[in-house]
Amino acid sequence: MTNISISMPDDLLTYLDQKVDNRSALIESLLQQWRQQQEDKALRSACRLVDELDLGWDEEWQNRAIMDWEVSG
């Protein structure tokens, strides 16, 4: 695992230390949440583009795929 340094104002650091036991774990968790939000945002954009270009499955194919998935377990 790579270590990084983050600079922040002393008052924010004091606030974090009062609120959490492990500020590094909090920052790591926040960065992971941000990354997931970015990935979700990109996926939503891609889905919108597919819908706009009408490149997606029609309803019949979608229903068949869902039924196949349900049957497969």
All heavy atoms as a GROMACS GRO file, in nm:
protein
  602
    1MET      N    1   0.085  -0.118   0.000
    1MET     CA    2   0.000   0.000   0.000
    1MET      C    3   0.089   0.124   0.000
    1MET      O    4   0.188   0.130   0.072
    1MET     CB    5  -0.091   0.000   0.123
    1MET     CG    6  -0.184   0.118   0.127
    1MET     SD    7  -0.290   0.129   0.271
    1MET     CE    8  -0.398  -0.008   0.245
    2THR      N    9   0.052   0.219  -0.080
    2THR     CA   10   0.126   0.343  -0.091
    2THR      C   11   0.076   0.443   0.011
    2THR      O   12  -0.044   0.453   0.036
    2THR     CB   13   0.108   0.402  -0.232
    2THR    OG1   14   0.151   0.306  -0.327
    2THR    CG2   15   0.187   0.528  -0.249
    3ASN      N   16   0.166   0.516   0.068
    3ASN     CA   17   0.130   0.621   0.164
    3ASN      C   18   0.129   0.755   0.092
    3ASN      O   19   0.212   0.779   0.003
    3ASN     CB   20   0.229   0.627   0.280
    3ASN     CG   21   0.220   0.507   0.369
    3ASN    OD1   22   0.112   0.455   0.391
    3ASN    ND2   23   0.333   0.462   0.421
    4ILE      N   24   0.035   0.840   0.129
    4ILE     CA   25   0.031   0.976   0.076
    4ILE      C   26   0.017   1.072   0.192
    4ILE      O   27  -0.024   1.034   0.302
    4ILE     CB   28  -0.086   0.997  -0.023
    4ILE    CG1   29  -0.220   0.976   0.046
    4ILE    CG2   30  -0.071   0.908  -0.143
    4ILE    CD1   31  -0.337   1.020  -0.038
    5SER      N   32   0.050   1.196   0.166
    5SER     CA   33   0.036   1.301   0.267
    5SER      C   34  -0.071   1.398   0.220
    5SER      O   35  -0.078   1.431   0.101
    5SER     CB   36   0.167   1.376   0.287
    5SER     OG   37   0.265   1.291   0.338
    6ILE      N   38  -0.152   1.443   0.314
    6ILE     CA   39  -0.257   1.539   0.283
    6ILE      C   40  -0.238   1.658   0.378
    6ILE      O   41  -0.227   1.640   0.499
    6ILE     CB   42  -0.397   1.479   0.302
    6ILE    CG1   43  -0.418   1.363   0.206
    6ILE    CG2   44  -0.504   1.585   0.284
    6ILE    CD1   45  -0.549   1.291   0.224
    7SER      N   46  -0.238   1.776   0.321
    7SER     CA   47  -0.230   1.897   0.402
    7SER      C   48  -0.369   1.952   0.423
    7SER      O   49  -0.450   1.955   0.330
    7SER     CB   50  -0.143   2.002   0.332
    7SER     OG   51  -0.012   1.954   0.314
    8MET      N   52  -0.396   1.993   0.546
    8MET     CA   53  -0.525   2.054   0.577
    8MET      C   54  -0.507   2.151   0.693
    8MET      O   55  -0.412   2.139   0.770
    8MET     CB   56  -0.631   1.949   0.608
    8MET     CG   57  -0.604   1.862   0.728
    8MET     SD   58  -0.733   1.740   0.764
    8MET     CE   59  -0.729   1.637   0.621
    9PRO      N   60  -0.598   2.244   0.704
    9PRO     CA   61  -0.588   2.342   0.812
    9PRO      C   62  -0.592   2.274   0.949
    9PRO      O   63  -0.657   2.170   0.967
    9PRO     CB   64  -0.711   2.431   0.793
    9PRO     CG   65  -0.755   2.408   0.653
    9PRO     CD   66  -0.714   2.270   0.618
   10ASP      N   67  -0.522   2.333   1.046
   10ASP     CA   68  -0.514   2.277   1.180
   10ASP      C   69  -0.652   2.262   1.244
   10ASP      O   70  -0.677   2.163   1.313
   10ASP     CB   71  -0.427   2.366   1.271
   10ASP     CG   72  -0.279   2.358   1.234
   10ASP    OD1   73  -0.239   2.257   1.172
   10ASP    OD2   74  -0.206   2.453   1.266
   11ASP      N   75  -0.741   2.357   1.219
   11ASP     CA   76  -0.873   2.348   1.281
   11ASP      C   77  -0.953   2.229   1.229
   11ASP      O   78  -1.025   2.162   1.303
   11ASP     CB   79  -0.952   2.478   1.266
   11ASP     CG   80  -0.978   2.517   1.122
   11ASP    OD1   81  -0.893   2.486   1.036
   11ASP    OD2   82  -1.082   2.579   1.095
   12LEU      N   83  -0.937   2.197   1.102
   12LEU     CA   84  -1.005   2.080   1.045
   12LEU      C   85  -0.945   1.952   1.101
   12LEU      O   86  -1.017   1.858   1.135
   12LEU     CB   87  -0.996   2.081   0.893
   12LEU     CG   88  -1.066   1.968   0.819
   12LEU    CD1   89  -1.213   1.958   0.859
   12LEU    CD2   90  -1.053   1.985   0.670
   13LEU      N   91  -0.815   1.949   1.115
   13LEU     CA   92  -0.748   1.833   1.173
   13LEU      C   93  -0.792   1.811   1.318
   13LEU      O   94  -0.821   1.698   1.358
   13LEU     CB   95  -0.597   1.852   1.165
   13LEU     CG   96  -0.511   1.733   1.197
   13LEU    CD1   97  -0.539   1.617   1.103
   13LEU    CD2   98  -0.364   1.772   1.188
   14THR      N   99  -0.802   1.917   1.393
   14THR     CA  100  -0.849   1.908   1.532
   14THR      C  101  -0.992   1.856   1.536
   14THR      O  102  -1.026   1.769   1.618
   14THR     CB  103  -0.841   2.047   1.600
   14THR    OG1  104  -0.706   2.091   1.597
   14THR    CG2  105  -0.890   2.040   1.743
   15TYR      N  106  -1.077   1.907   1.447
   15TYR     CA  107  -1.215   1.862   1.442
   15TYR      C  108  -1.222   1.712   1.411
   15TYR      O  109  -1.296   1.638   1.476
   15TYR     CB  110  -1.291   1.942   1.334
   15TYR     CG  111  -1.433   1.897   1.316
   15TYR    CD1  112  -1.532   1.938   1.405
   15TYR    CD2  113  -1.469   1.813   1.210
   15TYR    CE1  114  -1.664   1.896   1.388
   15TYR    CE2  115  -1.599   1.772   1.193
   15TYR     CZ  116  -1.697   1.814   1.282
   15TYR     OH  117  -1.826   1.772   1.267
   16LEU      N  118  -1.145   1.667   1.312
   16LEU     CA  119  -1.143   1.524   1.278
   16LEU      C  120  -1.099   1.440   1.397
   16LEU      O  121  -1.158   1.336   1.426
   16LEU     CB  122  -1.051   1.498   1.160
   16LEU     CG  123  -1.102   1.535   1.023
   16LEU    CD1  124  -0.994   1.510   0.917
   16LEU    CD2  125  -1.228   1.459   0.988
   17ASP      N  126  -0.995   1.484   1.464
   17ASP     CA  127  -0.945   1.408   1.578
   17ASP      C  128  -1.047   1.399   1.691
   17ASP      O  129  -1.049   1.301   1.766
   17ASP     CB  130  -0.814   1.469   1.629
   17ASP     CG  131  -0.697   1.443   1.535
   17ASP    OD1  132  -0.706   1.348   1.454
   17ASP    OD2  133  -0.597   1.518   1.542
   18GLN      N  134  -1.132   1.499   1.703
   18GLN     CA  135  -1.237   1.497   1.806
   18GLN      C  136  -1.350   1.402   1.767
   18GLN      O  137  -1.418   1.347   1.854
   18GLN     CB  138  -1.294   1.638   1.827
   18GLN     CG  139  -1.198   1.734   1.891
   18GLN     CD  140  -1.251   1.876   1.892
   18GLN    OE1  141  -1.355   1.906   1.832
   18GLN    NE2  142  -1.180   1.966   1.960
   19LYS      N  143  -1.371   1.382   1.638
   19LYS     CA  144  -1.487   1.306   1.592
   19LYS      C  145  -1.458   1.160   1.560
   19LYS      O  146  -1.548   1.077   1.566
   19LYS     CB  147  -1.547   1.372   1.466
   19LYS     CG  148  -1.594   1.514   1.489
   19LYS     CD  149  -1.709   1.519   1.587
   19LYS     CE  150  -1.755   1.661   1.609
   19LYS     NZ  151  -1.862   1.670   1.707
   20VAL      N  152  -1.335   1.126   1.522
   20VAL     CA  153  -1.304   0.989   1.482
   20VAL      C  154  -1.176   0.940   1.552
   20VAL      O  155  -1.091   1.020   1.590
   20VAL     CB  156  -1.286   0.977   1.329
   20VAL    CG1  157  -1.414   1.010   1.256
   20VAL    CG2  158  -1.172   1.060   1.279
   21ASP      N  159  -1.168   0.810   1.566
   21ASP     CA  160  -1.049   0.751   1.628
   21ASP      C  161  -0.935   0.738   1.528
   21ASP      O  162  -0.818   0.746   1.566
   21ASP     CB  163  -1.081   0.612   1.683
   21ASP     CG  164  -1.177   0.618   1.801
   21ASP    OD1  165  -1.173   0.718   1.876
   21ASP    OD2  166  -1.255   0.523   1.818
   22ASN      N  167  -0.966   0.718   1.402
   22ASN     CA  168  -0.863   0.694   1.302
   22ASN      C  169  -0.890   0.782   1.180
   22ASN      O  170  -0.968   0.746   1.093
   22ASN     CB  171  -0.862   0.545   1.264
   22ASN     CG  172  -0.751   0.509   1.169
   22ASN    OD1  173  -0.689   0.595   1.107
   22ASN    ND2  174  -0.725   0.380   1.158
   23ARG      N  175  -0.826   0.896   1.176
   23ARG     CA  176  -0.851   0.990   1.066
   23ARG      C  177  -0.809   0.932   0.931
   23ARG      O  178  -0.871   0.959   0.830
   23ARG     CB  179  -0.788   1.125   1.092
   23ARG     CG  180  -0.639   1.128   1.082
   23ARG     CD  181  -0.584   1.268   1.093
   23ARG     NE  182  -0.544   1.299   1.227
   23ARG     CZ  183  -0.420   1.334   1.261
   23ARG    NH1  184  -0.328   1.344   1.170
   23ARG    NH2  185  -0.391   1.362   1.385
   24SER      N  186  -0.705   0.851   0.928
   24SER     CA  187  -0.662   0.791   0.802
   24SER      C  188  -0.768   0.697   0.747
   24SER      O  189  -0.794   0.695   0.626
   24SER     CB  190  -0.531   0.714   0.823
   24SER     OG  191  -0.426   0.803   0.856
   25ALA      N  192  -0.831   0.619   0.834
   25ALA     CA  193  -0.937   0.528   0.790
   25ALA      C  194  -1.056   0.607   0.737
   25ALA      O  195  -1.119   0.567   0.639
   25ALA     CB  196  -0.979   0.436   0.904
   26LEU      N  197  -1.088   0.719   0.802
   26LEU     CA  198  -1.198   0.803   0.755
   26LEU      C  199  -1.168   0.858   0.616
   26LEU      O  200  -1.253   0.851   0.526
   26LEU     CB  201  -1.222   0.919   0.852
   26LEU     CG  202  -1.321   1.025   0.804
   26LEU    CD1  203  -1.462   0.966   0.792
   26LEU    CD2  204  -1.321   1.145   0.897
   27ILE      N  205  -1.048   0.909   0.596
   27ILE     CA  206  -1.012   0.966   0.466
   27ILE      C  207  -1.013   0.857   0.359
   27ILE      O  208  -1.064   0.878   0.249
   27ILE     CB  209  -0.875   1.036   0.475
   27ILE    CG1  210  -0.888   1.160   0.564
   27ILE    CG2  211  -0.823   1.073   0.337
   27ILE    CD1  212  -0.756   1.224   0.603
   28GLU      N  213  -0.962   0.740   0.392
   28GLU     CA  214  -0.965   0.629   0.296
   28GLU      C  215  -1.108   0.592   0.260
   28GLU      O  216  -1.141   0.572   0.142
   28GLU     CB  217  -0.893   0.508   0.354
   28GLU     CG  218  -0.888   0.390   0.260
   28GLU     CD  219  -0.816   0.271   0.319
   28GLU    OE1  220  -0.753   0.283   0.426
   28GLU    OE2  221  -0.825   0.164   0.257
   29SER      N  222  -1.195   0.585   0.359
   29SER     CA  223  -1.335   0.552   0.335
   29SER      C  224  -1.403   0.658   0.248
   29SER      O  225  -1.477   0.626   0.155
   29SER     CB  226  -1.408   0.539   0.469
   29SER     OG  227  -1.545   0.521   0.450
   30LEU      N  228  -1.377   0.784   0.275
   30LEU     CA  229  -1.435   0.892   0.195
   30LEU      C  230  -1.387   0.886   0.050
   30LEU      O  231  -1.465   0.907  -0.043
   30LEU     CB  232  -1.402   1.028   0.256
   30LEU     CG  233  -1.469   1.058   0.390
   30LEU    CD1  234  -1.412   1.185   0.450
   30LEU    CD2  235  -1.618   1.067   0.376
   31LEU      N  236  -1.259   0.856   0.031
   31LEU     CA  237  -1.206   0.845  -0.105
   31LEU      C  238  -1.266   0.726  -0.179
   31LEU      O  239  -1.296   0.735  -0.299
   31LEU     CB  240  -1.054   0.835  -0.102
   31LEU     CG  241  -0.981   0.965  -0.066
   31LEU    CD1  242  -0.832   0.938  -0.046
   31LEU    CD2  243  -1.003   1.071  -0.173
   32GLN      N  244  -1.288   0.616  -0.110
   32GLN     CA  245  -1.351   0.500  -0.173
   32GLN      C  246  -1.496   0.532  -0.212
   32GLN      O  247  -1.541   0.494  -0.320
   32GLN     CB  248  -1.346   0.379  -0.080
   32GLN     CG  249  -1.208   0.319  -0.067
   32GLN     CD  250  -1.201   0.209   0.038
   32GLN    OE1  251  -1.292   0.191   0.118
   32GLN    NE2  252  -1.091   0.136   0.038
   33GLN      N  253  -1.567   0.603  -0.124
   33GLN     CA  254  -1.704   0.643  -0.157
   33GLN      C  255  -1.706   0.736  -0.277
   33GLN      O  256  -1.791   0.724  -0.366
   33GLN     CB  257  -1.770   0.711  -0.037
   33GLN     CG  258  -1.802   0.618   0.076
   33GLN     CD  259  -1.858   0.694   0.197
   33GLN    OE1  260  -1.907   0.807   0.185
   33GLN    NE2  261  -1.852   0.632   0.313
   34TRP      N  262  -1.611   0.830  -0.282
   34TRP     CA  263  -1.604   0.923  -0.394
   34TRP      C  264  -1.576   0.847  -0.524
   34TRP      O  265  -1.637   0.874  -0.627
   34TRP     CB  266  -1.494   1.026  -0.368
   34TRP     CG  267  -1.475   1.120  -0.483
   34TRP    CD1  268  -1.551   1.229  -0.514
   34TRP    CD2  269  -1.373   1.112  -0.583
   34TRP    NE1  270  -1.503   1.289  -0.628
   34TRP    CE2  271  -1.393   1.219  -0.672
   34TRP    CE3  272  -1.267   1.025  -0.605
   34TRP    CZ2  273  -1.311   1.241  -0.781
   34TRP    CZ3  274  -1.186   1.046  -0.714
   34TRP    CH2  275  -1.209   1.155  -0.801
   35ARG      N  276  -1.483   0.750  -0.519
   35ARG     CA  277  -1.452   0.670  -0.638
   35ARG      C  278  -1.575   0.595  -0.686
   35ARG      O  279  -1.605   0.592  -0.805
   35ARG     CB  280  -1.338   0.573  -0.610
   35ARG     CG  281  -1.303   0.488  -0.732
   35ARG     CD  282  -1.192   0.392  -0.705
   35ARG     NE  283  -1.232   0.298  -0.601
   35ARG     CZ  284  -1.152   0.208  -0.547
   35ARG    NH1  285  -1.026   0.200  -0.584
   35ARG    NH2  286  -1.195   0.125  -0.455
   36GLN      N  287  -1.651   0.535  -0.593
   36GLN     CA  288  -1.771   0.462  -0.631
   36GLN      C  289  -1.874   0.555  -0.693
   36GLN      O  290  -1.939   0.520  -0.792
   36GLN     CB  291  -1.831   0.391  -0.508
   36GLN     CG  292  -1.949   0.303  -0.541
   36GLN     CD  293  -1.912   0.187  -0.630
   36GLN    OE1  294  -1.817   0.116  -0.603
   36GLN    NE2  295  -1.987   0.167  -0.738
   37GLN      N  296  -1.888   0.675  -0.638
   37GLN     CA  297  -1.981   0.773  -0.695
   37GLN      C  298  -1.940   0.810  -0.838
   37GLN      O  299  -2.025   0.825  -0.926
   37GLN     CB  300  -1.986   0.899  -0.608
   37GLN     CG  301  -2.057   0.879  -0.477
   37GLN     CD  302  -2.046   1.001  -0.386
   37GLN    OE1  303  -1.969   1.094  -0.411
   37GLN    NE2  304  -2.123   1.000  -0.278
   38GLN      N  305  -1.808   0.826  -0.862
   38GLN     CA  306  -1.760   0.859  -0.995
   38GLN      C  307  -1.789   0.746  -1.093
   38GLN      O  308  -1.830   0.771  -1.208
   38GLN     CB  309  -1.610   0.890  -0.992
   38GLN     CG  310  -1.574   1.011  -0.908
   38GLN     CD  311  -1.647   1.136  -0.950
   38GLN    OE1  312  -1.642   1.176  -1.066
   38GLN    NE2  313  -1.716   1.199  -0.858
   39GLU      N  314  -1.768   0.622  -1.049
   39GLU     CA  315  -1.796   0.507  -1.135
   39GLU      C  316  -1.945   0.496  -1.164
   39GLU      O  317  -1.984   0.469  -1.277
   39GLU     CB  318  -1.744   0.379  -1.069
   39GLU     CG  319  -1.592   0.371  -1.064
   39GLU     CD  320  -1.540   0.255  -0.981
   39GLU    OE1  321  -1.621   0.179  -0.924
   39GLU    OE2  322  -1.416   0.238  -0.974
   40ASP      N  323  -2.028   0.519  -1.062
   40ASP     CA  324  -2.173   0.515  -1.082
   40ASP      C  325  -2.218   0.624  -1.179
   40ASP      O  326  -2.304   0.602  -1.266
   40ASP     CB  327  -2.247   0.530  -0.949
   40ASP     CG  328  -2.231   0.411  -0.857
   40ASP    OD1  329  -2.182   0.304  -0.903
   40ASP    OD2  330  -2.265   0.424  -0.738
   41LYS      N  331  -2.159   0.742  -1.165
   41LYS     CA  332  -2.193   0.855  -1.253
   41LYS      C  333  -2.156   0.822  -1.398
   41LYS      O  334  -2.233   0.847  -1.490
   41LYS     CB  335  -2.118   0.980  -1.206
   41LYS     CG  336  -2.148   1.104  -1.284
   41LYS     CD  337  -2.071   1.222  -1.226
   41LYS     CE  338  -2.092   1.347  -1.306
   41LYS     NZ  339  -2.014   1.460  -1.252
   42ALA      N  340  -2.038   0.763  -1.418
   42ALA     CA  341  -1.995   0.726  -1.554
   42ALA      C  342  -2.087   0.619  -1.612
   42ALA      O  343  -2.122   0.625  -1.731
   42ALA     CB  344  -1.851   0.677  -1.550
   43LEU      N  345  -2.128   0.523  -1.529
   43LEU     CA  346  -2.218   0.418  -1.577
   43LEU      C  347  -2.355   0.476  -1.614
   43LEU      O  348  -2.412   0.440  -1.717
   43LEU     CB  349  -2.233   0.310  -1.470
   43LEU     CG  350  -2.318   0.190  -1.506
   43LEU    CD1  351  -2.266   0.121  -1.631
   43LEU    CD2  352  -2.324   0.092  -1.391
   44ARG      N  353  -2.405   0.569  -1.532
   44ARG     CA  354  -2.534   0.633  -1.565
   44ARG      C  355  -2.524   0.709  -1.698
   44ARG      O  356  -2.614   0.703  -1.781
   44ARG     CB  357  -2.577   0.728  -1.453
   44ARG     CG  358  -2.637   0.659  -1.333
   44ARG     CD  359  -2.705   0.757  -1.238
   44ARG     NE  360  -2.617   0.864  -1.193
   44ARG     CZ  361  -2.537   0.857  -1.086
   44ARG    NH1  362  -2.533   0.747  -1.014
   44ARG    NH2  363  -2.462   0.960  -1.052
   45SER      N  364  -2.412   0.777  -1.718
   45SER     CA  365  -2.393   0.851  -1.843
   45SER      C  366  -2.389   0.757  -1.962
   45SER      O  367  -2.448   0.785  -2.067
   45SER     CB  368  -2.264   0.933  -1.838
   45SER     OG  369  -2.273   1.034  -1.740
   46ALA      N  370  -2.319   0.646  -1.946
   46ALA     CA  371  -2.311   0.549  -2.055
   46ALA      C  372  -2.449   0.490  -2.085
   46ALA      O  373  -2.485   0.474  -2.202
   46ALA     CB  374  -2.212   0.438  -2.019
   47CYS      N  375  -2.525   0.459  -1.982
   47CYS     CA  376  -2.660   0.405  -2.002
   47CYS      C  377  -2.750   0.505  -2.072
   47CYS      O  378  -2.829   0.470  -2.160
   47CYS     CB  379  -2.720   0.361  -1.868
   47CYS     SG  380  -2.643   0.214  -1.798
   48ARG      N  381  -2.739   0.632  -2.032
   48ARG     CA  382  -2.818   0.736  -2.098
   48ARG      C  383  -2.783   0.746  -2.246
   48ARG      O  384  -2.870   0.760  -2.332
   48ARG     CB  385  -2.797   0.871  -2.030
   48ARG     CG  386  -2.904   0.908  -1.931
   48ARG     CD  387  -2.901   1.054  -1.892
   48ARG     NE  388  -2.774   1.100  -1.837
   48ARG     CZ  389  -2.735   1.082  -1.710
   48ARG    NH1  390  -2.811   1.018  -1.626
   48ARG    NH2  391  -2.620   1.128  -1.669
   49LEU      N  392  -2.654   0.737  -2.276
   49LEU     CA  393  -2.610   0.744  -2.415
   49LEU      C  394  -2.664   0.627  -2.496
   49LEU      O  395  -2.713   0.645  -2.608
   49LEU     CB  396  -2.457   0.748  -2.422
   49LEU     CG  397  -2.396   0.757  -2.561
   49LEU    CD1  398  -2.442   0.884  -2.632
   49LEU    CD2  399  -2.244   0.754  -2.551
   50VAL      N  400  -2.659   0.508  -2.438
   50VAL     CA  401  -2.713   0.390  -2.506
   50VAL      C  402  -2.861   0.408  -2.531
   50VAL      O  403  -2.912   0.380  -2.640
   50VAL     CB  404  -2.685   0.261  -2.425
   50VAL    CG1  405  -2.766   0.144  -2.478
   50VAL    CG2  406  -2.536   0.227  -2.428
   51ASP      N  407  -2.933   0.460  -2.432
   51ASP     CA  408  -3.076   0.485  -2.449
   51ASP      C  409  -3.102   0.588  -2.559
   51ASP      O  410  -3.191   0.570  -2.642
   51ASP     CB  411  -3.140   0.532  -2.318
   51ASP     CG  412  -3.158   0.420  -2.218
   51ASP    OD1  413  -3.148   0.302  -2.256
   51ASP    OD2  414  -3.183   0.451  -2.099
   52GLU      N  415  -3.024   0.695  -2.559
   52GLU     CA  416  -3.043   0.800  -2.660
   52GLU      C  417  -3.015   0.749  -2.800
   52GLU      O  418  -3.081   0.789  -2.896
   52GLU     CB  419  -2.953   0.920  -2.629
   52GLU     CG  420  -2.995   0.999  -2.508
   52GLU     CD  421  -2.894   1.105  -2.468
   52GLU    OE1  422  -2.798   1.128  -2.544
   52GLU    OE2  423  -2.910   1.164  -2.360
   53LEU      N  424  -2.917   0.663  -2.814
   53LEU     CA  425  -2.880   0.611  -2.946
   53LEU      C  426  -2.960   0.487  -2.983
   53LEU      O  427  -2.942   0.431  -3.090
   53LEU     CB  428  -2.730   0.578  -2.949
   53LEU     CG  429  -2.638   0.697  -2.930
   53LEU    CD1  430  -2.494   0.651  -2.922
   53LEU    CD2  431  -2.656   0.800  -3.040
   54ASP      N  432  -3.046   0.446  -2.891
   54ASP     CA  433  -3.130   0.328  -2.912
   54ASP      C  434  -3.044   0.206  -2.947
   54ASP      O  435  -3.074   0.131  -3.038
   54ASP     CB  436  -3.235   0.354  -3.021
   54ASP     CG  437  -3.351   0.255  -3.014
   54ASP    OD1  438  -3.373   0.196  -2.906
   54ASP    OD2  439  -3.416   0.234  -3.117
   55LEU      N  440  -2.936   0.189  -2.870
   55LEU     CA  441  -2.845   0.076  -2.891
   55LEU      C  442  -2.871  -0.038  -2.794
   55LEU      O  443  -2.808  -0.141  -2.801
   55LEU     CB  444  -2.699   0.121  -2.874
   55LEU     CG  445  -2.650   0.226  -2.971
   55LEU    CD1  446  -2.507   0.267  -2.936
   55LEU    CD2  447  -2.656   0.175  -3.114
   56GLY      N  448  -2.963  -0.016  -2.703
   56GLY     CA  449  -2.990  -0.117  -2.602
   56GLY      C  450  -3.080  -0.227  -2.652
   56GLY      O  451  -3.122  -0.230  -2.767
   57TRP      N  452  -3.107  -0.320  -2.564
   57TRP     CA  453  -3.196  -0.431  -2.596
   57TRP      C  454  -3.339  -0.381  -2.603
   57TRP      O  455  -3.379  -0.292  -2.529
   57TRP     CB  456  -3.190  -0.536  -2.487
   57TRP     CG  457  -3.060  -0.607  -2.478
   57TRP    CD1  458  -2.954  -0.598  -2.562
   57TRP    CD2  459  -3.022  -0.699  -2.377
   57TRP    NE1  460  -2.853  -0.678  -2.522
   57TRP    CE2  461  -2.892  -0.743  -2.408
   57TRP    CE3  462  -3.084  -0.750  -2.264
   57TRP    CZ2  463  -2.824  -0.834  -2.330
   57TRP    CZ3  464  -3.016  -0.841  -2.187
   57TRP    CH2  465  -2.888  -0.883  -2.220
   58ASP      N  466  -3.414  -0.444  -2.692
   58ASP     CA  467  -3.556  -0.413  -2.690
   58ASP      C  468  -3.618  -0.491  -2.574
   58ASP      O  469  -3.554  -0.574  -2.510
   58ASP     CB  470  -3.623  -0.443  -2.824
   58ASP     CG  471  -3.619  -0.590  -2.862
   58ASP    OD1  472  -3.599  -0.676  -2.775
   58ASP    OD2  473  -3.638  -0.619  -2.983
   59GLU      N  474  -3.743  -0.462  -2.547
   59GLU     CA  475  -3.808  -0.520  -2.430
   59GLU      C  476  -3.814  -0.672  -2.436
   59GLU      O  477  -3.796  -0.740  -2.335
   59GLU     CB  478  -3.950  -0.462  -2.415
   59GLU     CG  479  -4.016  -0.500  -2.284
   59GLU     CD  480  -4.149  -0.429  -2.264
   59GLU    OE1  481  -4.173  -0.326  -2.330
   59GLU    OE2  482  -4.227  -0.478  -2.182
   60GLU      N  483  -3.834  -0.727  -2.554
   60GLU     CA  484  -3.842  -0.874  -2.568
   60GLU      C  485  -3.710  -0.939  -2.529
   60GLU      O  486  -3.706  -1.036  -2.453
   60GLU     CB  487  -3.879  -0.911  -2.711
   60GLU     CG  488  -3.888  -1.061  -2.733
   60GLU     CD  489  -3.918  -1.097  -2.878
   60GLU    OE1  490  -3.957  -1.007  -2.956
   60GLU    OE2  491  -3.899  -1.214  -2.912
   61TRP      N  492  -3.600  -0.886  -2.581
   61TRP     CA  493  -3.469  -0.942  -2.547
   61TRP      C  494  -3.438  -0.926  -2.398
   61TRP      O  495  -3.380  -1.014  -2.334
   61TRP     CB  496  -3.360  -0.876  -2.630
   61TRP     CG  497  -3.351  -0.933  -2.767
   61TRP    CD1  498  -3.400  -0.880  -2.882
   61TRP    CD2  499  -3.292  -1.058  -2.803
   61TRP    NE1  500  -3.374  -0.963  -2.988
   61TRP    CE2  501  -3.308  -1.074  -2.942
   61TRP    CE3  502  -3.228  -1.159  -2.731
   61TRP    CZ2  503  -3.261  -1.185  -3.011
   61TRP    CZ3  504  -3.180  -1.270  -2.799
   61TRP    CH2  505  -3.198  -1.282  -2.937
   62GLN      N  506  -3.476  -0.814  -2.343
   62GLN     CA  507  -3.453  -0.789  -2.201
   62GLN      C  508  -3.531  -0.891  -2.117
   62GLN      O  509  -3.477  -0.948  -2.023
   62GLN     CB  510  -3.495  -0.646  -2.164
   62GLN     CG  511  -3.467  -0.612  -2.019
   62GLN     CD  512  -3.500  -0.467  -1.988
   62GLN    OE1  513  -3.526  -0.387  -2.078
   62GLN    NE2  514  -3.497  -0.433  -1.863
   63ASN      N  515  -3.658  -0.914  -2.150
   63ASN     CA  516  -3.738  -1.011  -2.076
   63ASN      C  517  -3.679  -1.152  -2.086
   63ASN      O  518  -3.677  -1.227  -1.988
   63ASN     CB  519  -3.882  -1.009  -2.124
   63ASN     CG  520  -3.955  -0.884  -2.081
   63ASN    OD1  521  -3.919  -0.820  -1.983
   63ASN    ND2  522  -4.057  -0.845  -2.156
   64ARG      N  523  -3.632  -1.188  -2.206
   64ARG     CA  524  -3.570  -1.320  -2.223
   64ARG      C  525  -3.444  -1.333  -2.137
   64ARG      O  526  -3.420  -1.436  -2.076
   64ARG     CB  527  -3.534  -1.343  -2.369
   64ARG     CG  528  -3.652  -1.374  -2.456
   64ARG     CD  529  -3.608  -1.404  -2.595
   64ARG     NE  530  -3.721  -1.413  -2.686
   64ARG     CZ  531  -3.711  -1.434  -2.815
   64ARG    NH1  532  -3.592  -1.449  -2.870
   64ARG    NH2  533  -3.818  -1.440  -2.890
   65ALA      N  534  -3.364  -1.229  -2.134
   65ALA     CA  535  -3.241  -1.233  -2.054
   65ALA      C  536  -3.273  -1.246  -1.906
   65ALA      O  537  -3.208  -1.321  -1.834
   65ALA     CB  538  -3.158  -1.106  -2.081
   66ILE      N  539  -3.376  -1.175  -1.861
   66ILE     CA  540  -3.416  -1.184  -1.720
   66ILE      C  541  -3.466  -1.324  -1.689
   66ILE      O  542  -3.430  -1.382  -1.586
   66ILE     CB  543  -3.523  -1.077  -1.688
   66ILE    CG1  544  -3.460  -0.937  -1.693
   66ILE    CG2  545  -3.587  -1.105  -1.551
   66ILE    CD1  546  -3.561  -0.824  -1.687
   67MET      N  547  -3.547  -1.380  -1.776
   67MET     CA  548  -3.598  -1.516  -1.753
   67MET      C  549  -3.484  -1.618  -1.752
   67MET      O  550  -3.478  -1.706  -1.667
   67MET     CB  551  -3.703  -1.554  -1.858
   67MET     CG  552  -3.834  -1.481  -1.839
   67MET     SD  553  -3.973  -1.535  -1.943
   67MET     CE  554  -3.902  -1.558  -2.103
   68ASP      N  555  -3.389  -1.605  -1.845
   68ASP     CA  556  -3.273  -1.695  -1.848
   68ASP      C  557  -3.193  -1.683  -1.719
   68ASP      O  558  -3.147  -1.783  -1.663
   68ASP     CB  559  -3.183  -1.665  -1.968
   68ASP     CG  560  -3.246  -1.706  -2.099
   68ASP    OD1  561  -3.344  -1.783  -2.098
   68ASP    OD2  562  -3.194  -1.663  -2.205
   69TRP      N  563  -3.174  -1.561  -1.674
   69TRP     CA  564  -3.098  -1.537  -1.550
   69TRP      C  565  -3.170  -1.600  -1.431
   69TRP      O  566  -3.107  -1.663  -1.346
   69TRP     CB  567  -3.079  -1.388  -1.531
   69TRP     CG  568  -3.009  -1.353  -1.404
   69TRP    CD1  569  -2.878  -1.372  -1.374
   69TRP    CD2  570  -3.069  -1.295  -1.289
   69TRP    NE1  571  -2.853  -1.327  -1.247
   69TRP    CE2  572  -2.968  -1.278  -1.193
   69TRP    CE3  573  -3.199  -1.252  -1.258
   69TRP    CZ2  574  -2.991  -1.224  -1.068
   69TRP    CZ3  575  -3.222  -1.197  -1.134
   69TRP    CH2  576  -3.119  -1.183  -1.040
   70GLU      N  577  -3.302  -1.581  -1.423
   70GLU     CA  578  -3.380  -1.636  -1.312
   70GLU      C  579  -3.375  -1.789  -1.312
   70GLU      O  580  -3.366  -1.853  -1.208
   70GLU     CB  581  -3.524  -1.586  -1.316
   70GLU     CG  582  -3.537  -1.439  -1.280
   70GLU     CD  583  -3.678  -1.387  -1.299
   70GLU    OE1  584  -3.759  -1.454  -1.368
   70GLU    OE2  585  -3.705  -1.276  -1.247
   71VAL      N  586  -3.384  -1.850  -1.430
   71VAL     CA  587  -3.382  -1.996  -1.442
   71VAL      C  588  -3.245  -2.051  -1.404
   71VAL      O  589  -3.235  -2.157  -1.342
   71VAL     CB  590  -3.420  -2.038  -1.586
   71VAL    CG1  591  -3.393  -2.187  -1.609
   71VAL    CG2  592  -3.567  -2.007  -1.614
   72SER      N  593  -3.142  -1.978  -1.437
   72SER     CA  594  -3.006  -2.028  -1.411
   72SER      C  595  -2.970  -2.024  -1.262
   72SER      O  596  -2.872  -2.083  -1.221
   72SER     CB  597  -2.904  -1.950  -1.491
   72SER     OG  598  -2.895  -1.816  -1.443
   73GLY      N  599  -3.050  -1.958  -1.184
   73GLY     CA  600  -3.028  -1.962  -1.040
   73GLY      C  601  -2.984  -1.832  -0.988
   73GLY      O  602  -2.949  -1.801  -0.887
   0.00000   0.00000   0.00000
